[in-house]
């Protein structure tokens, strides 16, 4: 019995020992001849060694790392993955390329083997489509967001993208295009390189030559490191590393320069380029790993950020396996019934089996929450890395990189480490975006313009309308071919404000017999016949859909012009300034004021006393004499003077208005038609003139719905005048600058109604032209420093033809224009009468107390008697009343 028990215990011990010494297999697929492949191999082997040095981590089990070199070949990468699946591998690190990752993701999805990569960072590798594929470094969506923020920060609007024609290259550049569009920027040209690691020089030269013919000089280079360095070398040979270029290389350049030294020629060719590197915060773990690296690598290669991610990826798998084993997980496999039909065949695909614990291991990996040599490691619900960030680097001399700032998804660009910003509220406003000074290609600190004129800087072909009328705006001198005019002077003045020269030549557009069509002129830009158009070009909606315009340099809008005639002088013309109602109210107020002043002065002023007939004449005389100035009668009472003062102020305003209005009526011109503006023009059936080539024709037809049969084209101011005077058109609709110039030359015409469109004149450029933005800034500068006004006065500051006025000048002044004055005067009169009545009543009580104080006789005195007595007292002269009161008081004192 004891022997059997001993044998049982021994067998259990042997089985346990066998389990504890079991190996847990993981694989890695990389091109170990590349910089990142070399660094990753050393880092992964070091991580496996560190994991296995702690027996308690995996319960005595050992990690066994199998490396497969895909040697730049997608086919070899797939073969290596199949071999791993045949050998009970629980997880695979890699692949290095997103092209292989797309294929292998289907394989691991079927066999439930987690696939972890820190270099296959294609943003389209979705966890929904590939649940067993995990990116353990920030994917290229964040990298391209950082690039887009840099482009926006430096105020560039167009870029050229050079990239490899593979999944990661194409999809990452697509993501860049989306991020640029969010910032109102765009990729203007895409130069595609072969996906092979070694592209031929001829292919690269061909693509770079095409890039040099592009307008944009901002280049984003996203490719393999070997190809990228060759691109820089050839670009340097082609003169593309000068101060007019901006080069932004993605993270491939920083990882290459971190790990390897480059030749002097390469170092020279990359000077001034910007690049990015995944940001890993400083920590004791990171410093310790860096200190070990030289020993681990035997000095063969320096450590870069992908080495940190490789090391941490192994530890992520180790921690997930620990959690797996701690919860009783066992490494078992089952056959895939879908592969049974392949059993016994040469390929032996039936040997591929499903990892039963794969789903649990995947879940454990996604729950990772640890701090590695690259910093805190965890996954968001969408499997992205939390708070991705990058170092922004500038390549200096000898291939060295200097840090000019940071980028993080939390707050954008800054000069402080991202981890110091996480405690603060997120702020991505433009005012907080900041980078240190950049040393650009050509060793200059001046920010490159970022674009040149098309066709490698040839002079701009600028279309100019060949006008036959209103040549003050733009014209060509006969014989010399010199282009002059208001619009040309503004354009040339704006060019002087630009910080760079703009070679250009003016090309006249039109046959010289009639004004050209401005719509055809701007369409010539979209047809690439002209590079820009300068002149009196109106900015309208349909043109802004196909072109970019500068800031308007002149305000404009459509107005209506009609013929006018001199008003006939008539006998009663002096009555025209006021309406009949206004005249009536003035007369009534004169009488009211005269009566009020007479009432207030009658008791105290001898000039307002006398027989009734004399007093009536005094009232009338006083009332109307105030119209012509102060009356000859003096006012002695305070209330009378107040009333008269207010009334004289009212009369001053009325007479001034009358004089101005009468002057206008005696010199004004009268409309020869009933047209008062665009509204009455639309409702009539009269013919309407417009300037040939102007947008007025389309506007009247399409927007105002006026029949084309009513529209009459007119080619010159002379035709305007003749058509209006002869009645061939009832009105002419044209832009205000033309009309102002017309009215300064021809008498007998005027504008009617308000300006019924609001627009302006600007210079036209192709869509998204950076010159349009710079010219807008220059025009604003001209406006602010007064230069624009000087140019306007030089060409257009002409006196209006004598007799011109607006229709509003000839309107009669209605009562509502003066009702406030009449109200003030009326209130003053009422107030004065009220105060006067109260004073009279008080004095009446003093003089006749027997009529006002209670007494036995009061009841026998009728109201009519008291009223007559009061009126008699009010009519009585003040001296008489005062003497009577004095006698009465003396009598009371000396009875």
Secondary structure in CASP SS format (residue, H / E / C, confidence):
PFRMAT SS
TARGET T0000
AUTHOR 0000-0000-0000
METHOD secondary structure of the structure
MODEL  1
X C 1.00
X H 1.00
X H 1.00
X H 1.00
X H 1.00
X H 1.00
X H 1.00
X H 1.00
X H 1.00
X H 1.00
X H 1.00
X H 1.00
X H 1.00
X H 1.00
X H 1.00
X H 1.00
X H 1.00
X H 1.00
X H 1.00
X H 1.00
X C 1.00
X C 1.00
X E 1.00
X E 1.00
X E 1.00
X E 1.00
X E 1.00
X E 1.00
X E 1.00
X E 1.00
X C 1.00
X C 1.00
X C 1.00
X C 1.00
X H 1.00
X H 1.00
X H 1.00
X H 1.00
X H 1.00
X H 1.00
X H 1.00
X H 1.00
X H 1.00
X H 1.00
X H 1.00
X H 1.00
X H 1.00
X H 1.00
X H 1.00
X H 1.00
X H 1.00
X H 1.00
X C 1.00
X C 1.00
X C 1.00
X C 1.00
X C 1.00
X C 1.00
X C 1.00
X C 1.00
X C 1.00
X E 1.00
X E 1.00
X E 1.00
X E 1.00
X E 1.00
X E 1.00
X E 1.00
X E 1.00
X C 1.00
X C 1.00
X C 1.00
X C 1.00
X H 1.00
X H 1.00
X H 1.00
X H 1.00
X H 1.00
X H 1.00
X H 1.00
X H 1.00
X H 1.00
X H 1.00
X H 1.00
X H 1.00
X H 1.00
X C 1.00
X C 1.00
X C 1.00
X C 1.00
X E 1.00
X E 1.00
X E 1.00
X E 1.00
X C 1.00
X C 1.00
X C 1.00
X H 1.00
X H 1.00
X H 1.00
X H 1.00
X H 1.00
X H 1.00
X H 1.00
X H 1.00
X H 1.00
X H 1.00
X H 1.00
X H 1.00
X H 1.00
X H 1.00
X C 1.00
X C 1.00
X E 1.00
X E 1.00
X E 1.00
X E 1.00
X C 1.00
X C 1.00
X C 1.00
X C 1.00
X C 1.00
X C 1.00
X C 1.00
X C 1.00
X C 1.00
X C 1.00
X C 1.00
X C 1.00
X C 1.00
X C 1.00
X C 1.00
X E 1.00
X E 1.00
X E 1.00
X C 1.00
X C 1.00
X C 1.00
X C 1.00
X H 1.00
X H 1.00
X H 1.00
X H 1.00
X H 1.00
X H 1.00
X H 1.00
X H 1.00
X H 1.00
X H 1.00
X H 1.00
X H 1.00
X H 1.00
X H 1.00
X C 1.00
X C 1.00
X C 1.00
X C 1.00
X E 1.00
X E 1.00
X E 1.00
X E 1.00
X E 1.00
X E 1.00
X E 1.00
X C 1.00
X C 1.00
X H 1.00
X H 1.00
X H 1.00
X H 1.00
X H 1.00
X H 1.00
X H 1.00
X H 1.00
X H 1.00
X H 1.00
X H 1.00
X H 1.00
X H 1.00
X H 1.00
X H 1.00
X H 1.00
X C 1.00
X C 1.00
X C 1.00
X E 1.00
X E 1.00
X E 1.00
X E 1.00
X E 1.00
X E 1.00
X E 1.00
X E 1.00
X C 1.00
X C 1.00
X C 1.00
X C 1.00
X C 1.00
X C 1.00
X C 1.00
X H 1.00
X H 1.00
X H 1.00
X H 1.00
X H 1.00
X H 1.00
X H 1.00
X H 1.00
X H 1.00
X H 1.00
X H 1.00
X H 1.00
X C 1.00
X C 1.00
X C 1.00
X E 1.00
X C 1.00
X E 1.00
X E 1.00
X E 1.00
X E 1.00
X E 1.00
X C 1.00
X C 1.00
X H 1.00
X H 1.00
X H 1.00
X H 1.00
X H 1.00
X H 1.00
X H 1.00
X H 1.00
X H 1.00
X H 1.00
X H 1.00
X H 1.00
X H 1.00
X C 1.00
X C 1.00
X C 1.00
X C 1.00
X C 1.00
X C 1.00
X C 1.00
X C 1.00
X E 1.00
X E 1.00
X E 1.00
X E 1.00
X C 1.00
X H 1.00
X H 1.00
X H 1.00
X H 1.00
X H 1.00
X H 1.00
X H 1.00
X H 1.00
X H 1.00
X C 1.00
X C 1.00
X C 1.00
X C 1.00
X H 1.00
X H 1.00
X H 1.00
X H 1.00
X H 1.00
X H 1.00
X C 1.00
X C 1.00
X C 1.00
X C 1.00
X E 1.00
X E 1.00
X E 1.00
X E 1.00
X E 1.00
X C 1.00
X C 1.00
X C 1.00
X C 1.00
X C 1.00
X H 1.00
X H 1.00
X H 1.00
X H 1.00
X H 1.00
X H 1.00
X H 1.00
X H 1.00
X H 1.00
X H 1.00
X H 1.00
X H 1.00
X H 1.00
X H 1.00
X C 1.00
X C 1.00
X C 1.00
X C 1.00
X C 1.00
X C 1.00
X C 1.00
X H 1.00
X H 1.00
X H 1.00
X H 1.00
X H 1.00
X H 1.00
X H 1.00
X H 1.00
X H 1.00
X H 1.00
X H 1.00
X H 1.00
X H 1.00
X H 1.00
X H 1.00
X H 1.00
X H 1.00
X H 1.00
X H 1.00
X H 1.00
X H 1.00
X H 1.00
X C 1.00
X C 1.00
X C 1.00
X C 1.00
X C 1.00
X C 1.00
X E 1.00
X E 1.00
X E 1.00
X C 1.00
X H 1.00
X H 1.00
X H 1.00
X H 1.00
X H 1.00
X H 1.00
X C 1.00
X C 1.00
X C 1.00
X C 1.00
X C 1.00
X C 1.00
X H 1.00
X H 1.00
X H 1.00
X C 1.00
X E 1.00
X E 1.00
X E 1.00
X C 1.00
X C 1.00
X H 1.00
X H 1.00
X H 1.00
X H 1.00
X H 1.00
X H 1.00
X H 1.00
X H 1.00
X H 1.00
X C 1.00
X C 1.00
X C 1.00
X E 1.00
X E 1.00
X E 1.00
X C 1.00
X C 1.00
X E 1.00
X E 1.00
X E 1.00
X C 1.00
X E 1.00
X C 1.00
X C 1.00
X C 1.00
X C 1.00
X C 1.00
X E 1.00
X C 1.00
X C 1.00
X C 1.00
X E 1.00
X E 1.00
X E 1.00
X E 1.00
X E 1.00
X E 1.00
X E 1.00
X C 1.00
X H 1.00
X H 1.00
X H 1.00
X C 1.00
X E 1.00
X E 1.00
X E 1.00
X E 1.00
X E 1.00
X E 1.00
X E 1.00
X E 1.00
X C 1.00
X C 1.00
X C 1.00
X E 1.00
X E 1.00
X E 1.00
X C 1.00
X C 1.00
X C 1.00
X H 1.00
X H 1.00
X H 1.00
X C 1.00
X C 1.00
X C 1.00
X C 1.00
X C 1.00
X C 1.00
X C 1.00
X C 1.00
X C 1.00
X H 1.00
X H 1.00
X H 1.00
X C 1.00
X C 1.00
X C 1.00
X C 1.00
X C 1.00
X C 1.00
X C 1.00
X E 1.00
X C 1.00
X C 1.00
X C 1.00
X E 1.00
X C 1.00
X C 1.00
X C 1.00
X C 1.00
X C 1.00
X C 1.00
X E 1.00
X C 1.00
X C 1.00
X H 1.00
X H 1.00
X H 1.00
X H 1.00
X C 1.00
X C 1.00
X E 1.00
X E 1.00
X E 1.00
X E 1.00
X E 1.00
X E 1.00
X C 1.00
X C 1.00
X C 1.00
X C 1.00
X C 1.00
X C 1.00
X C 1.00
X C 1.00
X C 1.00
X E 1.00
X E 1.00
X C 1.00
X C 1.00
X C 1.00
X C 1.00
X C 1.00
X C 1.00
X E 1.00
X E 1.00
X C 1.00
X H 1.00
X H 1.00
X H 1.00
X H 1.00
X H 1.00
X H 1.00
X H 1.00
X H 1.00
X H 1.00
X H 1.00
X H 1.00
X H 1.00
X C 1.00
X C 1.00
X C 1.00
X C 1.00
X C 1.00
X C 1.00
X E 1.00
X E 1.00
X E 1.00
X E 1.00
X E 1.00
X E 1.00
X C 1.00
X C 1.00
X C 1.00
X C 1.00
X C 1.00
X C 1.00
X C 1.00
X C 1.00
X H 1.00
X H 1.00
X H 1.00
X H 1.00
X H 1.00
X H 1.00
X H 1.00
X H 1.00
X H 1.00
X C 1.00
X C 1.00
X C 1.00
X C 1.00
X C 1.00
X E 1.00
X E 1.00
X E 1.00
X E 1.00
X E 1.00
X E 1.00
X E 1.00
X C 1.00
X C 1.00
X H 1.00
X H 1.00
X H 1.00
X H 1.00
X C 1.00
X C 1.00
X E 1.00
X E 1.00
X E 1.00
X C 1.00
X C 1.00
X C 1.00
X C 1.00
X E 1.00
X E 1.00
X E 1.00
X C 1.00
X E 1.00
X E 1.00
X E 1.00
X E 1.00
X E 1.00
X E 1.00
X E 1.00
X E 1.00
X E 1.00
X C 1.00
X C 1.00
X C 1.00
X C 1.00
X C 1.00
X C 1.00
X H 1.00
X H 1.00
X H 1.00
X C 1.00
X C 1.00
X E 1.00
X C 1.00
X H 1.00
X H 1.00
X H 1.00
X H 1.00
X H 1.00
X H 1.00
X H 1.00
X H 1.00
X H 1.00
X H 1.00
X H 1.00
X H 1.00
X H 1.00
X H 1.00
X H 1.00
X H 1.00
X H 1.00
X H 1.00
X H 1.00
X H 1.00
X H 1.00
X H 1.00
X C 1.00
X C 1.00
X C 1.00
X C 1.00
X H 1.00
X H 1.00
X H 1.00
X C 1.00
X C 1.00
X C 1.00
X H 1.00
X H 1.00
X H 1.00
X H 1.00
X H 1.00
X H 1.00
X H 1.00
X H 1.00
X H 1.00
X H 1.00
X H 1.00
X H 1.00
X H 1.00
X H 1.00
X H 1.00
X H 1.00
X H 1.00
X C 1.00
X C 1.00
X C 1.00
X C 1.00
X C 1.00
X C 1.00
X C 1.00
X C 1.00
X C 1.00
X H 1.00
X H 1.00
X H 1.00
X H 1.00
X H 1.00
X H 1.00
X H 1.00
X H 1.00
X H 1.00
X H 1.00
X H 1.00
X H 1.00
X H 1.00
X H 1.00
X H 1.00
X H 1.00
X H 1.00
X H 1.00
X H 1.00
X H 1.00
X H 1.00
X H 1.00
X H 1.00
X H 1.00
X H 1.00
X H 1.00
X H 1.00
X H 1.00
X H 1.00
X H 1.00
X C 1.00
X E 1.00
X E 1.00
X E 1.00
X C 1.00
X C 1.00
X C 1.00
X C 1.00
X C 1.00
X C 1.00
X H 1.00
X H 1.00
X H 1.00
X H 1.00
X H 1.00
X H 1.00
X C 1.00
X C 1.00
X C 1.00
X C 1.00
X E 1.00
X E 1.00
X E 1.00
X E 1.00
X C 1.00
X C 1.00
X C 1.00
X C 1.00
X H 1.00
X H 1.00
X H 1.00
X H 1.00
X H 1.00
X H 1.00
X H 1.00
X H 1.00
X C 1.00
X C 1.00
X C 1.00
X C 1.00
X H 1.00
X H 1.00
X H 1.00
X E 1.00
X E 1.00
X E 1.00
X E 1.00
X C 1.00
X C 1.00
X H 1.00
X H 1.00
X H 1.00
X H 1.00
X H 1.00
X H 1.00
X H 1.00
X H 1.00
X H 1.00
X C 1.00
X C 1.00
X C 1.00
X C 1.00
X C 1.00
X E 1.00
X E 1.00
X E 1.00
X E 1.00
X E 1.00
X H 1.00
X H 1.00
X H 1.00
X H 1.00
X H 1.00
X H 1.00
X H 1.00
X H 1.00
X C 1.00
X C 1.00
X C 1.00
X C 1.00
X C 1.00
X E 1.00
X E 1.00
X E 1.00
X E 1.00
X C 1.00
X C 1.00
X C 1.00
X C 1.00
X C 1.00
X C 1.00
X E 1.00
X E 1.00
X E 1.00
X E 1.00
X E 1.00
X E 1.00
X E 1.00
X E 1.00
X C 1.00
X C 1.00
X C 1.00
X H 1.00
X H 1.00
X H 1.00
X H 1.00
X H 1.00
X H 1.00
X H 1.00
X H 1.00
X H 1.00
X H 1.00
X H 1.00
X H 1.00
X H 1.00
X H 1.00
X H 1.00
X C 1.00
X C 1.00
X H 1.00
X H 1.00
X H 1.00
X H 1.00
X H 1.00
X H 1.00
X H 1.00
X H 1.00
X H 1.00
X H 1.00
X C 1.00
X C 1.00
X C 1.00
X C 1.00
X C 1.00
X C 1.00
X C 1.00
X C 1.00
X C 1.00
X C 1.00
X H 1.00
X H 1.00
X H 1.00
X H 1.00
X C 1.00
X C 1.00
X E 1.00
X C 1.00
X H 1.00
X H 1.00
X H 1.00
X C 1.00
X H 1.00
X H 1.00
X H 1.00
X H 1.00
X H 1.00
X H 1.00
X H 1.00
X H 1.00
X H 1.00
X H 1.00
X H 1.00
X H 1.00
X H 1.00
X H 1.00
X H 1.00
X H 1.00
X H 1.00
X H 1.00
X H 1.00
X H 1.00
X H 1.00
X H 1.00
X H 1.00
X H 1.00
X H 1.00
X H 1.00
X H 1.00
X H 1.00
X H 1.00
X C 1.00
X H 1.00
X H 1.00
X H 1.00
X H 1.00
X C 1.00
X C 1.00
X C 1.00
X C 1.00
X C 1.00
X H 1.00
X H 1.00
X H 1.00
X C 1.00
X C 1.00
X H 1.00
X H 1.00
X H 1.00
X H 1.00
X H 1.00
X H 1.00
X H 1.00
X H 1.00
X H 1.00
X H 1.00
X H 1.00
X H 1.00
X H 1.00
X C 1.00
X C 1.00
X H 1.00
X H 1.00
X H 1.00
X H 1.00
X H 1.00
X H 1.00
X H 1.00
X H 1.00
X H 1.00
X H 1.00
X H 1.00
X H 1.00
X H 1.00
X H 1.00
X H 1.00
X H 1.00
X C 1.00
X C 1.00
END
